[in-house]
Amino acid sequence: MTRITLNNNINGMQLSILMELFNSWNINAKITDEKAPENKSFSQLFSKTRGMWQDYDIDGTKLRNAAWGINE
């Protein structure tokens, strides 16, 4: 499968002409209208985890030690 993505909105007439061109070359094409994914920065994604560990008695040092298998 080959995917062609059109980044700009095109009108119905342009889309119709494009589909006719594909059909004239015996290319089976399908039209789907997808919303482009949002470009989220790392800080936006990270902020969603704020407070996740607030009820636990653990900090970054303990997590790193557990990950590395260090017993203190």
C-alpha positions in Angstrom: 0.0 0.0 0.0 1.2 3.5 -0.9 -0.2 6.4 1.0 -0.5 9.9 -0.5 -1.1 12.7 2.0 -2.5 16.1 0.8 -1.5 18.7 3.3 -3.8 21.4 2.0 -7.5 21.3 1.8 -8.6 20.9 -1.8 -12.1 21.6 -3.1 -14.5 19.0 -4.5 -13.7 19.8 -8.2 -9.9 19.3 -7.6 -10.6 16.1 -5.8 -12.8 14.8 -8.6 -10.2 15.6 -11.2 -7.5 13.8 -9.1 -9.7 10.7 -8.7 -10.4 10.7 -12.5 -6.7 10.8 -13.1 -6.1 7.8 -10.8 -9.0 5.9 -12.4 -7.6 6.5 -15.9 -4.3 4.9 -14.8 -6.2 1.9 -13.2 -5.2 3.0 -9.8 -7.7 2.0 -7.1 -7.8 5.0 -4.8 -9.8 5.7 -1.6 -10.6 9.0 -0.1 -10.5 9.5 3.7 -10.6 12.7 5.6 -8.3 12.6 8.6 -7.6 15.3 11.1 -3.8 15.9 11.4 -2.4 15.0 14.8 -1.6 17.8 17.1 2.0 18.6 17.6 2.4 18.4 21.4 5.5 19.4 23.1 7.2 17.2 25.7 6.3 19.7 28.5 2.6 19.4 27.6 2.8 15.6 27.7 4.9 15.6 30.9 2.5 17.9 32.7 -0.3 15.4 32.4 1.7 13.2 34.9 2.0 15.9 37.5 0.7 14.6 40.9 0.5 11.0 39.7 2.9 9.8 42.5 1.8 12.3 45.2 0.3 9.6 47.5 3.4 7.4 47.4 6.5 7.6 49.5 9.0 7.5 46.7 11.3 10.0 45.0 13.6 10.0 41.9 16.6 8.6 43.7 14.6 5.6 45.0 13.2 5.0 41.5 16.7 5.1 39.9 18.2 2.8 42.5 15.3 0.3 41.9 15.8 0.5 38.1 19.5 -0.1 38.4 19.1 -2.8 41.1 21.0 -0.9 43.7 20.1 -1.8 47.3 20.6 0.9 50.0 
